[in-house]
Amino acid sequence: MAIENDRQSLRDYGIRKKRYKRRRNALIIAVILMVIFGAGFYVISLYNRQYQSMVVMNTADITASDALGYLEYGNSIIKYGMNGVVAMDKNGKLLWNGSYELQEPLVDTCGKYVVVAGKGTKEVYVFNNKGLAGEFNTDFSILKVEIGSQGHVLAMMEDKNTNYIRLYDIDGTVIYEIISDIKTVGYPLDATLSYDGRKVVTSYISFTDGKLKNILSFYNFGEVGQNYTNQLVGCIIYEDGTLAPKLEFVNNNTVSVYTDTGFVLYAMEQIPSEIISHKVKGQIRSIISNEKYVGLVTQTEGTSSKTLSLFDLSGKKVLEKELDFNYEKIYLSNGEIIMYDNMSCLIMKLNGKTKFRHTFDSNIKAIYSANRLDQYFLAEEKAIRVIQLKE
């Protein structure tokens, strides 16, 4: 009888132990779910938060009186002018600077690299996160430059009736060259370089055979491209009068071809394949893009109404919104749409909701995100400030 009682006690203990474990696990799961839901609610409310004012956190010691332009540089900002370029962080700390003498500097960034070249000159300067990383002279007058994440430089150049598109290493060594004669091949409208520096897309306009043509050429300088003649892995010819004056690798494997009627997205991990072709009604006023989205601002003919349409890289429209802000510049910065005129700015989330609208006391030269949340670089005529938004 005692043995049977002991067995019953053991069974009861086992049942109580299992019940305790189930309750404990249920409690742990409930706490985890509460934390997840609470964090999710906080993130959503933070994302949709609207701000009414701002305070100045830092003011950079560098003056902006000689600035010609500004560029986003990771979570930092670049100021460039005719006499040099500087990079600073959100604490106003100078990261690096470089000197040159260029009347009309052309500037591009990718990763830690920055390229500066003189339009109409033969001078090229390459900077990284430590300062000057290389400089060289080209053989012909420069029309445009782009840089890849490894420091490779794409340069569009011209010399009388001949045009050159060259891919340079950081020390000026020519990696690849595309030569075109205006009479036989045509005139280059644009060229773009992939982030890894291994792919190039060009747009040429040609009047051969008495017909206007726009020729898109896709080059691959990696292993796959070695299997193609001249490493040309794709070619598309518009013969209907369509022009593609601007090309852009929005990320390493996606090319956006901007035409006079809309845009075409191509996937190009190795060879090009069309993702979507989108045509718009009205006049294209602005183009915005980042590594995840492509957008167009269009204006209906005969009106002042402007509409922003934003697409992801699968071609899905994620936003369409009529704009009531008469901007001078508009762009995507860290997942937000920033637009500004002489003294006012509007920062909009990708869902179309206004995050911040403000009129400043001085002229605006640029605004960029500084911390992906509520701090921004504000470039004015005489200083570069870091501001924090307030509710």
N, C-alpha and C positions, 0 to 999 in steps of 0.2 A: 504493500500500500504506500509506503514511504517512497519507494522507487517510482511508482506511478505519479505521485505528487511532484516529485522532482522533475520528471519528464514534462508534466503539465506546466510547471514553473518555467522550465527552459523554453517551451513553446510560446508561453505568454511573453517571456522576455524577448524572444526573437520577433514576435509580432510587434511588440512595443518599439523595438529597435528599428524595424523596417518602417513603421509609421512615423517615427521621429525623423528618419532619413528623408522620407517623402516630404514631410512638412518642412524640413530644413532646406531641401532642394527647391521646393516650391517657393519658399521665402526668398532664397537667393535669386531664383529666376525673376520673381516679382520685383526685387530691388534692382536687378540689372535692367529689366524692361523700363522701370521708372526712370532710371538714370538715362537710358537711351532716348526715351520719349522726352524727358526734360531737356537733354542736350539738343535733340532735334528741334524742339520748340524754341529753344534759345537761339539756335543757329538760324532758323527761319525768321524769327523776330528781328535778329541782328541783320539779316540780309535785307529785310524790308524796312529797316529803320530809316526814318527821314530826319534830316538835320536842318537846323534853322540858322546857325551861326558858326563862327570858327574863331580860333585863337592861334596866334603865331607861336610855334614851339622853338624854332631856330631861325636865325638869319645868317646866311653864308657871308663870309668876309669878301668873297670875290664879287666884284661889281659886274653888272650885266650890260653896261653901256656899249661895249664893243661886240655884243653878241649878234650873230646873224641867225642862229637857230638853236634848238634844243632837241635832244632825243632821249627816249627812255633807255636805260642801261641796267637791266635787271631791276633791283630795287633802288637803283641810284639814278642819277641824271647826268647828261653830258651837255655842256655848253660849248658851242664852236663859233669861231669868228674868222676874220682874215689873218689874224696873227697867232692863232693857236687853239687848242682844245683842252678842256678841263673836265674831270669827272669828280663828283662829290656825292657823299652819302646823305642820309636823312638827318644826321647830326651836324651837318655843315662841314664835315671833315673832307679835306681834299684827298682824293684817292690817288690820282696821278694827273699830270698835265703834259702837254707837248707843244712845241713851238714850230711854226712854219710861216711863210709869207705867201698867201694865196688870195687873189682878188675875189674869186668865186668858188669857195670850197664845196665839193660834193662829199657827202658823209653817209656812211651806212654802218650798222652794227649787227653782230650775230654772236651770241654767247658772250665770251669775254673779249672778243675782238672788235676793233673799230678801224675803219679805213677812211682816210681823208685824201682826196685828190683835187687838183685844180682843174676846173672846167676850161678846156681850151689849152691846157698846159700838158706837160709830160710827167708831172711830179705825183708820186704816190707815197703816202705815209701809213704805216700799219701800227696800231697800238693794241696792247693787251692790258690786263689788270695791273701791270707793273709799270706801264708807260710805253715808250717807243720800242717796238719789237722788230721793225724793219722799214727800210725805205728804198725806193728804186725809181728809175726813170723809164718811161715807156718810149717807144720809137715814134709814136704818132700822137696827135692831139686827142685828149680824152673827152668823151661825151657823157659817160656814165660809169660808175663803179659799184660793185656789190662785194661783200665779203662773206665767207663761210665760217663755220665754227672751228675749223682747223687753221684759219688764217689764209686760205686761198682767196685770191682776188680776181674777180671778173671785171674786165675793162672793155667798154665799147669805145672804139677810136675811129678817126677818119683822117684821110690824107688825099686831098684832091678828089679824084673820082673813085677812090678805093676805100672800103671800110673794113675794119678789123674787129673781131671779138676774140679776145685772148683770155686764157685762164693762167694766172701767175701763181707761183709759190710765194711764200712770204718774203723770200730774198730776191724776188724778181725773175726767177727762172720761169721760162715759158713752158707750161704743161701742155697746152693745146691752143690751136689757132684756127679761126674760121675767117677766110678772106672772101670778100664779095666786091665785085665791080658793079657800079650803079647801072651800067648799060646792059649787062648780061644777067646779073643775079637780082639786083634791086637794092633798095635802101633799108637799113635796119631801123625798125621802129622801137624795139626794145629787146632786152635780154635779161634773163634772171638765173641765179645760181642757187642750187639746193643747199641746205644747211651743212651737209657733210662735204660739200665742194666737189661732188662726183657727177652731178647732173646739171645740164644747162638746157634752157629752152629759149629759142629766138623767134622773133616776129619780123618778117621782111615784107615790104611792099614792092611789087614788081609791075612793070608795064610791058613786059615781053609779049610778043605776038599781038600787040595792039590791044591787049585786054588787061584790066586792072586785077591783080591777084594779091592776096595776103597769104604768105606762106609761114606756117608754124613748123619749126624743126625741133625735135627732141633728141638730145645727145646724152649718152651714158658713158662715162669714163671709167667705170668699174669693170669687173670681170665679164659681166653680161655684154657690155658694149663692145668688148673685144671681138665678139662674133659677128658684128655688123660692120658694113663698109663705112669708113670714116666715123665709126661709133655713133652713127645716126640710127636711132632705134624707132623713130616714128616721124611722120610728116603729114600735115594736114593743110589743104589748100582751100581758101575761100575764094570763090570766083563770082559771088553774087553781090559784090560791093561791100561786104562786111570788112571792117578794119579792127585789128586788135592792137591798139597803141600801148597797152600796158600789160605786163606779165608779172607774176609773183608766185614764188614758192611760199605758200602760207605755212606749211611745215615741210619736213624733209621729203615726204612722199606724196604731197598734194600740190598741184599747180592750179592757180586761178588765172584764166585768160580773160581779161576785161575787153569787151568789144564796144562798139558805138551803140549797140542795142541791148547790152546786158553782160552776162559773163558765162563762161564754161569752166566747170571743174574737171580736172583730169587726175586720176590716181596714177602715180608714177613711182612705184617701188623700184621697178627696173625699166619697163616699157610703158608707154602711156595708154590709158583706157578711160573713156569718157564716163564721168559720174552723173553729171547733169548739165543741161544747157538751159539757161534761164534768160528770157527776153522780157524787157520792161516796156511800159508805156510812158511816154513823156521823155524829158531830157534828163540825162544822168548828171547830177550836180557834184556828188562826192562818192568816194569809195572808202570803206573801212574794212579792216580784217585783222585777225590774229591767228594763232595756230589752231583755233577751233571753229572760227566763224568767218563768213564773208558777208558784207552788207553793202547796199547801195542806197543813196538818197536820190530820189527822182522828183522832178518838178513838172507838173502838168502845164502844157503849153498855154500861154495866155493868162496864167494865174500865178499867184505867189505861193500857192500851196505846195509844201514839200512833204514827201512820205519816205520814211526809213523802213527798209525791208532787210531783215537779217536771216541768214541761212546757216545751218550747221554744214559740216563737210560731207554729209550724205545727201545734201540737197534739200533737206527738210526746212521749210520756213518756220522759224521759231519766234519771229516778232514782225509785226507790221504796225507802224504807228505814224500818225500825222504829227509833224513837228511844228510847235508854235514858237520856236526859238530861232531867231535870225542869226545863225552862227557865222563866224568867219573860218573856223577850223573845227573839224570833227574827227575823232579817232577812237579806237578801242584801246583801253589801258587796263590790264589786269582784270579782265572780265567785266568792265564797265564801259559805258559809252560816254565820252567826255566831249563837250562842245563849248566853245566860247567865242565871244566877239571882243570888242576893244576893252570893255571893263566888266562884263558879266559872264557867268559860267552856268552851265547846267550839266549835272552828273546824273546819268540815268542807269538803272540796273537793266540787265538783259531781259527782264520781264516787262519792261516799259515803264516801270514806276520811277518817279523822280526821287533821287536820293538827296540832292543838294542843289539849290538854286540861289545865286548870290550876286550882288553887284559890289564890286570892290572900289577902293578910293584911287586906284592907279591903274595904268594900262597893263593888260595881261599879255604875256609873251608865250607862256606855255603852262599847262597843268598836267602832272603825271602822278599816278598812285605811288606812295612811298612805303606802305606797309600792307597793302591788299585789304585794308579795312576802313580806317577813318583818318589817315594821314596822307597829305599830298604835297608834292613839290609845287610851289607857285613862283614862276619866274616873272618878275616885273622889270621895269625899265632900269632900275638901279640896284636890284638885289635879287637873290634867289632865297625864298623863305620856305620853311616846312610848316604847314598849317595843320591843325587838328580840328575836325568837325565837332560841333556840339549840337545837342538836341534843343 
